[in-house]
Amino acid sequence: MSTDDKTGDKQEEPSSYRPSGRSALAKVLASLPPNQRRVLGIEDWAIGVLDAAVTVAVVLASDVDNRPLTDRIEWLSENLEFPVGVHAEDVLRSLQDASDDTIPKLGKRIRTDAWKRFLRRLVGAAAYDRLVSAVYADTAAVVSAVQAAVRVIQPLALAIDNCAATLSPEVLAKLGPFGHGDPTSSMLRMILSLDNALTRLIDMEFDPSSFDGGIDEAKDATADDTILDELVEAARLVLSGEMRSVLEGVSDVLRRKLAGAVHALENSDDGVSQAAHSLVELIDRLLRTGFTDAEVIEWLEATGRLPKDFIIQEGPSAGRPTKRAQALCFVYGGVVSEPSAFHEVVAYSLVQVRTNLQGLKHADMNTPEEVGALRSMMAAVEGALTFAIQIGWMGLGPNTVDKLRERLEAA
């Protein structure tokens, strides 16, 4: 005989965790009687994590919330709560333990008709219908948030791709998970692939089983790869313009230098050489004025980087930072933090690009190969600066950012 959810609510105390109300599924799960939650293996911490995840998605992706993103993040840090006695470390440990076995098995089980019939008998028809509706509602909220994040991340993904393209497979392997020259390891491709999968999920009304399949699915995957290739190339053209807009909003010097390099490349008989000179000068000015030598050395010491790798000794003096040290400090915005593979790739790329441009300064034939190489270097410079401004400087206060902008404008 099925258990009526209303009767169950009267007979037994519901979950001790009170959801925020943003997660429809967390609210329904918390209302189930304890004996039903025990059978389903649902604990308060799991409801809390679900509630927090959906709350983050709804708050960050809201298109009716007029608060700046920083204010929303601050609100989340102050208002997100776990169930009493449950700590974030415990949740992470539990999720890690469950990710290898429990979660995959549960994912397969809940898609079977037998399990759906069992769940309907266990909680009752009314509660079952509420659960199904809540799953769709939460999935739609999360998908909407992820798609919004994907749109924001796309220019940064292109920036990282452009920087990674200038480095050797050996260097990339040391710095982070960026593959070995395989185009499928492209960050932009991965982001667009995620967006494509989310679009399919919406088209299939949030039914994950729509992705199950065999030969037909393999054919669809091949077709998707072809479409994805076209999307990546189209996105590169659009996003390059967006990246330049970001740079123009920070410094007129950046705008003029980059515009000058583009103009020289497209209109001068020795455009490659002129553009290379302009870009090298731009990089040197940025690294020299963004942070003083003393600030770079102080940052190196604070981050525990060995002087022998980043400082050029000059007699009894403290020495001066290498280009690599200047680039790292610039990309991290002088913020003392744990090393990030993305930051490291961007900083290394900026130095490598400068070295490559030194060679192109002597190009006098404007061959297609030279023009192509220069365009790649220019894209990497744009990418490195975009990443530094939008990510590396994210944790800086407004006064510090204004100070950096003043320095760059005076460069």
C-alpha positions in Angstrom: 0.0 0.0 0.0 1.4 3.4 -1.0 2.4 5.8 1.7 0.5 9.1 1.5 3.0 11.9 1.8 0.6 14.2 3.7 -0.1 11.5 6.3 3.6 10.8 6.5 4.3 14.5 7.2 1.9 14.5 10.1 3.2 11.2 11.6 6.9 12.0 11.5 9.2 14.9 11.9 10.5 16.2 8.5 14.2 17.0 7.8 15.9 19.2 10.3 17.4 21.2 7.4 15.3 24.1 6.2 16.0 24.9 2.5 16.2 28.5 1.3 13.3 28.0 -1.0 15.3 28.4 -4.2 15.7 24.7 -4.8 12.3 23.1 -5.4 13.8 19.6 -5.1 15.5 20.3 -1.8 12.2 21.6 -0.4 10.3 18.5 -1.5 13.0 16.1 -0.2 13.1 17.9 3.2 9.3 17.5 3.5 9.5 13.7 3.2 9.2 11.6 6.4 12.5 10.4 7.8 11.8 6.8 7.1 11.3 7.5 3.4 14.5 9.5 3.3 16.4 6.7 5.0 15.1 4.2 2.4 16.2 6.6 -0.4 19.6 7.2 1.3 19.0 10.9 1.5 20.7 12.8 4.4 20.5 16.3 5.5 23.9 17.2 4.2 22.9 16.1 0.7 19.7 18.3 0.8 21.9 21.1 2.0 24.4 20.7 -0.8 21.6 20.6 -3.4 19.9 23.6 -1.9 23.2 25.6 -1.9 24.0 24.6 -5.5 20.7 25.7 -6.9 20.8 28.9 -4.8 24.2 29.8 -6.2 22.9 29.1 -9.7 19.7 31.2 -9.3 21.4 34.1 -7.6 24.4 34.4 -10.1 22.3 33.8 -13.2 19.3 36.0 -12.4 18.5 38.5 -15.1 16.2 40.5 -12.8 18.7 41.0 -10.0 20.2 44.5 -10.5 23.0 43.9 -7.9 26.6 43.8 -9.3 28.1 40.3 -9.4 30.5 41.1 -6.5 27.5 42.0 -4.3 25.7 38.7 -5.2 28.9 36.7 -4.4 29.1 38.6 -1.1 25.5 37.8 -0.3 26.0 34.2 -1.0 29.1 34.0 1.2 27.0 35.5 4.1 23.8 33.6 3.6 24.6 30.1 2.3 24.2 27.6 5.2 24.7 23.9 5.7 22.6 21.8 8.0 23.5 22.2 11.7 26.7 20.2 12.5 27.6 19.7 8.9 30.8 21.3 7.6 32.0 22.0 4.1 34.9 19.6 4.5 32.6 16.8 5.5 30.4 17.4 2.4 33.4 17.4 0.1 34.7 14.2 1.6 31.3 12.6 1.3 30.9 13.7 -2.4 34.3 12.4 -3.2 33.5 9.0 -1.6 30.2 8.8 -3.5 31.5 10.0 -6.9 33.2 6.8 -7.8 30.4 4.3 -7.0 27.2 5.5 -5.4 26.4 8.5 -7.6 27.0 6.6 -11.0 24.9 3.7 -9.8 22.1 6.0 -8.6 22.2 7.8 -11.9 21.6 4.6 -13.8 18.9 3.3 -11.4 16.7 6.4 -11.3 16.3 6.2 -15.1 14.7 2.8 -15.0 10.9 2.3 -15.0 11.1 -0.2 -12.2 12.8 2.4 -9.9 10.3 5.0 -10.8 7.4 2.7 -9.9 9.1 1.9 -6.6 9.6 5.5 -5.8 5.9 6.3 -6.6 4.7 3.5 -4.3 7.1 4.6 -1.5 6.3 8.3 -1.4 2.8 8.3 -2.8 1.5 9.7 -6.1 1.2 13.4 -5.0 4.7 13.5 -3.6 6.1 11.7 -6.6 4.6 14.2 -9.0 6.0 17.1 -6.8 9.4 15.4 -7.0 9.3 15.1 -10.8 8.3 18.7 -11.2 11.0 19.8 -8.7 13.7 17.9 -10.7 12.7 19.7 -13.9 12.6 23.1 -12.2 16.0 22.7 -10.5 17.5 21.3 -13.7 16.2 24.3 -15.7 17.6 26.7 -13.1 21.1 25.1 -13.1 21.2 24.8 -16.9 20.2 28.4 -17.2 23.0 29.4 -14.8 25.6 27.3 -16.6 24.7 28.7 -20.0 25.0 32.2 -18.6 28.4 31.3 -17.2 29.4 29.7 -20.6 28.6 33.0 -22.4 30.8 34.9 -19.9 33.6 32.4 -20.0 33.9 32.1 -23.8 36.2 35.2 -24.3 38.4 33.9 -21.5 38.5 30.4 -23.0 39.6 31.9 -26.4 42.2 34.0 -24.5 43.7 30.8 -23.0 43.6 29.0 -26.3 45.5 31.8 -28.0 48.1 31.8 -25.3 48.5 28.1 -25.2 49.0 28.0 -28.9 52.3 29.8 -28.5 53.8 27.2 -26.1 55.3 23.9 -26.8 53.6 20.6 -25.8 56.3 20.0 -23.3 55.8 23.4 -21.6 52.0 22.9 -21.6 52.3 19.5 -20.0 54.3 21.0 -17.2 52.0 23.9 -16.6 48.6 22.2 -16.6 46.0 20.0 -18.3 46.1 21.5 -21.7 46.8 18.4 -23.8 49.6 18.0 -26.4 48.5 20.0 -29.4 45.3 18.1 -30.0 42.6 20.6 -31.1 40.0 18.8 -29.1 41.8 20.0 -25.9 40.9 23.6 -26.8 39.2 25.4 -23.9 36.9 27.2 -26.2 35.9 23.9 -27.9 35.2 22.4 -24.5 33.0 25.4 -23.5 31.1 25.3 -26.8 30.6 21.6 -26.5 29.2 22.0 -23.0 26.8 24.7 -24.3 25.8 22.4 -27.2 25.0 19.5 -24.7 23.0 21.9 -22.5 21.0 23.0 -25.5 20.2 19.4 -26.4 19.2 18.8 -22.8 16.7 21.6 -23.0 15.4 20.4 -26.3 14.8 17.0 -24.8 13.0 18.5 -21.8 15.8 17.8 -19.4 15.6 14.0 -19.9 19.2 12.7 -19.4 18.1 9.3 -21.0 17.9 11.2 -24.3 21.7 10.9 -24.4 21.7 7.1 -24.2 22.3 5.3 -27.5 24.6 3.2 -29.6 25.4 3.5 -33.3 23.0 6.3 -34.0 24.5 8.3 -31.2 28.0 7.7 -32.5 26.9 9.1 -35.9 25.3 12.1 -34.2 28.5 12.7 -32.3 30.5 12.8 -35.6 28.0 15.3 -37.0 28.2 17.3 -33.7 32.0 17.4 -34.1 31.7 18.9 -37.5 29.2 21.5 -36.3 31.4 22.2 -33.3 34.4 22.9 -35.6 32.3 25.5 -37.4 31.1 27.0 -34.1 34.7 27.4 -32.8 35.8 29.2 -35.9 32.8 31.5 -35.9 33.2 32.2 -32.2 36.9 33.1 -32.7 35.9 36.0 -35.0 33.2 37.3 -32.7 35.1 36.9 -29.4 38.3 38.6 -30.8 36.2 41.7 -31.2 34.9 41.4 -27.6 38.4 41.0 -26.2 39.5 44.2 -27.9 36.6 46.0 -26.4 37.6 44.9 -23.0 41.1 46.2 -23.5 39.9 49.5 -24.9 37.8 50.0 -21.8 40.9 49.8 -19.6 43.5 51.9 -21.4 43.6 54.1 -24.4 47.3 53.2 -24.7 46.3 49.5 -25.2 43.8 50.5 -27.8 46.2 52.7 -29.8 49.1 50.2 -29.7 47.0 47.3 -30.7 45.2 49.3 -33.4 48.6 50.5 -34.7 49.9 46.9 -35.0 46.8 45.9 -36.9 47.0 48.9 -39.2 50.7 48.3 -39.9 50.1 44.6 -40.6 47.3 45.2 -43.1 48.6 48.3 -44.8 52.4 48.5 -44.8 54.9 46.9 -47.1 56.9 45.8 -44.0 53.8 45.4 -41.8 55.1 42.3 -40.0 58.2 44.1 -38.8 56.4 47.2 -37.8 53.7 45.3 -36.0 56.3 43.2 -34.2 58.1 46.3 -33.0 54.9 47.8 -31.8 53.8 44.7 -29.9 57.2 44.2 -28.2 57.2 47.9 -27.1 53.6 47.4 -25.8 54.6 44.3 -23.8 57.7 45.9 -22.3 55.8 49.0 -21.3 53.1 47.0 -19.6 55.4 44.8 -17.7 57.6 47.8 -16.7 54.8 50.1 -15.5 52.1 47.7 -14.3 54.2 46.8 -11.2 57.6 48.3 -10.2 60.6 46.1 -9.8 60.3 46.4 -6.0 56.6 45.3 -6.1 57.4 42.3 -8.3 60.3 41.2 -6.0 58.0 41.6 -2.9 55.3 39.5 -4.7 57.9 36.8 -5.6 58.9 36.6 -1.9 55.3 36.5 -0.7 54.5 33.6 -3.1 57.6 31.6 -2.2 59.1 31.7 -5.7 62.9 31.1 -5.6 65.0 34.2 -6.4 67.4 32.2 -8.5 64.6 31.4 -11.0 63.1 34.9 -11.2 65.7 37.5 -10.3 68.7 38.7 -12.2 71.5 39.5 -9.7 73.4 42.7 -10.2 76.3 42.9 -7.8 75.5 43.7 -4.2 72.0 45.1 -5.1 68.8 43.2 -4.7 68.8 42.5 -8.5 65.9 43.0 -10.9 63.1 40.6 -11.8 63.1 38.7 -15.1 60.5 39.2 -17.8 58.9 36.0 -16.6 58.6 37.3 -13.1 57.2 40.6 -14.3 54.7 38.7 -16.5 53.6 36.4 -13.6 53.1 39.4 -11.2 51.1 41.2 -13.9 48.8 38.3 -14.8 48.2 37.5 -11.1 47.6 41.2 -10.5 50.1 41.2 -7.7 47.7 39.0 -5.6 49.3 36.4 -3.4 47.5 33.2 -4.1 48.0 29.5 -4.9 49.5 28.9 -8.4 46.9 28.5 -11.1 47.6 26.6 -14.3 45.7 29.1 -16.4 47.6 32.1 -14.9 50.9 30.3 -15.5 50.1 29.5 -19.1 49.1 33.1 -19.8 52.2 34.5 -18.2 54.6 32.1 -19.9 52.9 32.8 -23.2 53.4 36.5 -22.8 57.2 36.0 -22.4 57.4 33.5 -25.2 55.4 35.8 -27.5 57.9 38.6 -26.8 60.7 36.3 -27.7 59.0 35.2 -30.9 58.2 38.9 -31.8 61.9 39.8 -31.5 62.6 37.4 -34.4 59.7 38.8 -36.5 61.0 42.4 -36.0 63.6 41.5 -38.8 61.0 40.0 -41.1 61.1 42.0 -44.4 59.2 39.8 -46.9 55.7 39.8 -45.4 55.3 36.2 -46.5 52.0 34.4 -45.6 53.9 32.4 -43.0 55.2 35.6 -41.3 51.8 37.2 -41.5 50.2 34.2 -39.9 52.8 34.0 -37.2 52.3 37.7 -36.4 48.6 37.3 -36.2 49.0 34.4 -33.8 51.3 36.5 -31.6 48.9 39.4 -31.7 46.0 37.2 -30.6 48.1 35.8 -27.8 48.9 39.3 -26.5 45.3 40.3 -26.6 44.4 37.0 -24.8 47.0 37.5 -22.1 45.9 41.1 -21.4 42.2 40.1 -21.4 42.8 37.3 -19.0 44.9 39.4 -16.7 42.3 42.2 -16.6 39.2 40.1 -16.2 40.6 37.2 -14.0 44.0 38.2 -12.6 42.7 41.5 -11.3 39.4 40.2 -10.1 40.4 40.1 -6.5 41.9 43.6 -6.5 40.1 46.5 -4.8 38.8 49.4 -7.0 41.5 51.7 -5.8 44.2 49.2 -6.8 42.6 48.7 -10.2 42.4 52.5 -10.7 46.0 52.8 -9.8 47.0 50.2 -12.4 44.9 51.9 -15.0 46.6 55.2 -14.3 50.0 53.5 -14.7 49.0 51.9 -18.0 47.6 55.1 -19.3 50.9 56.9 -18.5 53.0 54.1 -20.1 
